[in-house]
Amino acid sequence: MLNYSNIFDADGLDYTSYRELVNKLLTEGKTTGPDDSDAMLHYTKMNVQRMNRVDKTTVLNEDMLKAISEVKGKYHFLVITEGWCGDAAQIVPIINKIVLAAEDKFDLKLVLRDQHLPLIDAHLTNGGRAIPVLLILDENKEPVLPKWGPRPEVLQTLLAQWKKDSTDMMLIAEQLHGWYAKDKTQSTQAELTQVLAQLK
């Protein structure tokens, strides 16, 4: 039985601490998780730039702001992530923006997937440990909705097709991040708006 409250309170990092951890590990030639290969370090460096860009450029749209304003009560956002994950770099900053827009309603903690395998294994995507995963917890820090993630549905469908067409992971990553750049966070915001609309 997972103790979400304990994971949130004892292991969760706030957004600033998470960003600082990723940066600190990079200065030591490491990334989060057990794989410090050159490829993983390259992905992580790129992701720092992506997070910086999303932090700087994302503006929450009107539908999202309306959904936030209509949320009653207090909720805790628990996000499963890793510094090397490209989708996380595109999505976690948006979740942070939502929290910053209503700190009286939401708070955010991030945990690393590979340090919390029982947690991610309770929230698999098509049998895989795909991240990021957003879990919304109530005042008692128990999940109130099914998990959201690891990416918008439209991109999930496209990614499945790209993986059928090619085994070149660098090419697939290029297509993935090209999609995010064109979408400008709108699909992610639209889905997260629907999630927030379910909160009472």
Secondary structure, 3 states (H helix, E strand, C coil): CCCHHHHHHHHCECHHHHHHHHHHHHHCCCCCCCCCCHHHHHHHHHHHHHHHHHHHHCCCCHHHHHHHHHCCCCEEEEEEECCCCHHHHHHHHHHHHHHHHCCCCEEEEEEEHHHCHHHHHCCCECCECCCCEEEEECCCCCECCCCECCCCHHHHHHHHHHHHHCCCHHHHHHHHHHHHHHHCCHHHHHHHHHHHHCCC
